[in-house]
């Protein structure tokens, strides 16, 4: 499938041979990016690969969820207009968690980690209008729930394609080259919006966050909530909200020059990064 760099090749289903040992942790390969770097998601340590061990901890996406801008990995000082709300100025709660973990655990491996796009796609679904006083859908909801058509390109790359200052594309707003998986990547791997599937390699039996906004709900009876997709612990489906606490699974990409010393890619014999 086309991504922001070229043609990407992704893993799908109950994959047995996409395990990698890197920086003292075990990872699962999500896909080979279009520039041949290798995108991976944190899956735990050799001694802790089940349940909560498959994530670095739990966090809310943002500490509050009563505004459309809280689906953002970084957000603006005001939510009056779409451009103000989606200005990349303030860190989300989950970005702070991920950045601190990277600084403590992966900084010494930075020479092996590529600066790739992490798409926090805040474009609105066709026919929807940004508002702080009425409900609307984000584009991911149309793609994954209504149309069943995931994609790997970032629709507004200059705004929503999170990269660091060394990248050739994207918004260059990140401090570290680390982020979260997108709901589109979950869907391509075998996860479905509001439909059960526990037999694909990204299902862990724990709920964890993606980087993809879902919808903004404004009601007088039920309240005001901004929703971001997560993977459900019970049935592996895609759903979620901003205010709830879910698992955090960092995603990084290995440079094309990275070498492995051994391994066949299985859980018991993972690829080992040199």
PyMOL commands that set and color helices and strands:
alter all, ss='L'
color gray80, all
select helices_A, chain A and resi 51-54+68-71+82-85+93-105+107-112+139-146+157-160+183-189
alter helices_A, ss='H'
color red, helices_A
select strands_A, chain A and resi 9-10+19-22+25-32+38-44+57-60+74-75+90-91+113-114+118-119+136-137+161-162+208-219+223-231+238-239+245-248+251-254+260-262+271-273
alter strands_A, ss='S'
color yellow, strands_A
deselect
rebuild
show_as cartoon
